[in-house]
Structure formats: C-alpha cells, structure tokens
Amino acid sequence: MEHLRWRPSVNEREFIESALQSDLRVDGRHSFDFRKLKISFGREDGSSEVQLGETHVLGYVTAQLVQPYRDRPNEGTLAIFTEFSPMADPAFESGRPGESAIELGRVIDRGLRESRAVDMESLCVVAGKQVWSVRVDLHILDNGGNLIDAANIAALAALSTFRRPECTVGGDDGQQVIVHDPEVRDPLPLTIHHMPIAVTFAYFGEGNIVVVDPTYKEEAVVGGRMTATINSNGDICAIQKAGGEGVMSSVVMQCLRIASVKAADITSKIKKAVDSYTTEKALKKVKRLPASLPQKINVTDVTMEDKGDGELETQTVKTPSDVQEISKDPATTGKASSHEDAQPMLAESSNAEVKITSSSGAAGESEEAQEIGSPKSLKDAIKPKHKRKKNKK
C-alpha cells in the first residue's frame, strides 16, 4: 500500500523547501513551533483523545490480572498496541500492522517502559502469582503528520486518568485474590514517576534545516527524522533516528535542548487537562441535597385580660382563617373530633367549658374575638392552694 501514500510534485517539493530556507512553513508556523494541542477525555477512566493539528489519536488503557515473568516475579507489565485504520490514511492496511505501526509502538514503548515512568512494582498483588498487566491501545483516527508525538501524549493522558480496581489477598491459604467492585471501594490510580515526552525533529536538505512537529506534507519531502524522548527535568529517556541523512552531533545537541523546553511545556498542558478532568469528575460524584426552605408556622396569638378577682377573665384567640371551627357543644363534637387534642391544657386543668367561634366570611375579613369563661379566675388557678380565695356563690 506504499503507492497509495501522497507524493508531492516537483513544484510542491521546491515550494516547501524554499519556504523552510526562509524560516517559513506551509501552515504559517516557525521552525520550532508546535501545532495547536487539544486534550480531552471520555466518560470512563483511562480514555483520552488528542488532536495535534490535523492529527487525531485515541488512547484507551485496560488492565487484567496475569502471571508475572519468571525473571521479574514482583513486577507488573506494560504493553503498547497501535491500530492504524485505512480511514486515517489510505496507505494504512487493515489487519496486519505495517512498518510504521511497529515503529510507532516501539518508540512509545521504549520511552515509557524503559525509562521506568510507571512504577511496575506497585502493580504486584501476589509475588510470583498475580500481577496487573496494563495495556495501552492507540487508535489512529486521522494522520496529519507526526504520529509519534500525538500518540505519546495520548498514552500519557490515558495512563494519568486510569484507575485499576482495588484488590485484597485473603482466603484460607492467604493467597486468594479478591477484586473489589468500584462501587464498594474506590479504584486506585497508577503511580507515574515522570512523563517522558516525545519530540520529533525533521531534517531537510543536507541536514542544515531542522523543524519541530512536521506535518503530513513535510514528512513526504523530509530527508531525515529523529525523535527525542525527554521529561520535564531534562532527563533523556530515549532517542530514535529513523534513517535518512546523517546529522552532526552539534545539531543533535541543539535539538535536545529544544526538546527539553518543549517537554516541559507539553507536560504542564497534560497535567492541567488531567487536573481539570479529575475535578470535574469529583464534583459529579458529590450528591447535592436540595436546600431546606424555612417553613412558616402560624402561632396562635393569645391575649388575657384580668379585670378582678371575682370577675370572669377574657381570653382572645386569633386563629388562621383556614382553621375549622371547634366547639365543645354536643352538636358539633362529632364534626370536630379530630381537633379535640389540640385544645389548650388550661381548659383541662380548670375544668372549664371552651367555646370558640370564628367567622368564615369573605377572604381578608377580620376574625371575631373568642371568649373563654371559667367559674374560677385564672389568677386564682395559678396561685398555691393555701392562698387561693374561695368565691362565694
């Protein structure tokens, strides 16, 4: 399928090379400028989507319990798998991976696994028997050039948001592994020590013209290519020189200095996107209860007037308009049986008859005063027994 790859004409090749000699590129960038980077995440943990210009890569991380290697019984495993779809580029064949797919997987695997970016010992459950095997699948959705850098960023973003189920060891022999459901125990993130960022350089002419992040058309006329994997601390994790023309050592050192600056910038963008995703997901987990509104309680207004020891006292009660009329008259006892328990305790203590009458006229009409009579005055009722005055009949 190599014949299906786009090949520039003589005029297009000369135009691209002459523009690069003037420190200009076809898309308007300078020699050491990256294209616009956009990082987004899916609904599930461990899925990422990266757009680097017109290059579109999807990353997805999964894990399962497997037996470890004999030479490393207490370490988990990390594997990178790439899938090139003909939808992304007609030059890609479906099914069997081509040379470009194998090269892409090896470069990213060397940068992540050989640099010990992910803590493999933390993936061990039972030494020599059960460890976590982490798999990173990279799907190329659109080939706009520089697949290595875009796929590397997608793998790092997916690994940063991935959560593996928590498991414990139990059973009678103490070797039985119990994997807990995410709803029972929160999944655990991976331990990532650093982020190795891949920065690809393209050489034109005799190697004296160098650009960063080549596009699809620039890769068609490139004379050589080199990928440097560096973390934000400036540590070199891997270098890949994919054939082509030779490059002087001074040019390589210059590229490494540029790659160190670009790696720090891309690392900050990945961390910012991951933090935003984590915060948004944490807010969705919080169960927000509706704020309880204060209820308006109607309190009965009571006014008592004391006119003398021998006279009856008057109690004025104001009730809401929606309260049903209550009376202790035998004719209305059956109708107001549900409201008998709400009568004042004063009537029970003084063995008095209570008569409450309320006018149910039009809305907004004032309520009439209600009088409560008692054979004994209220003042005498609350006095001690030895000080009460006996009223003469």
Disulfide bonds with the S-S distance in Angstrom:
none
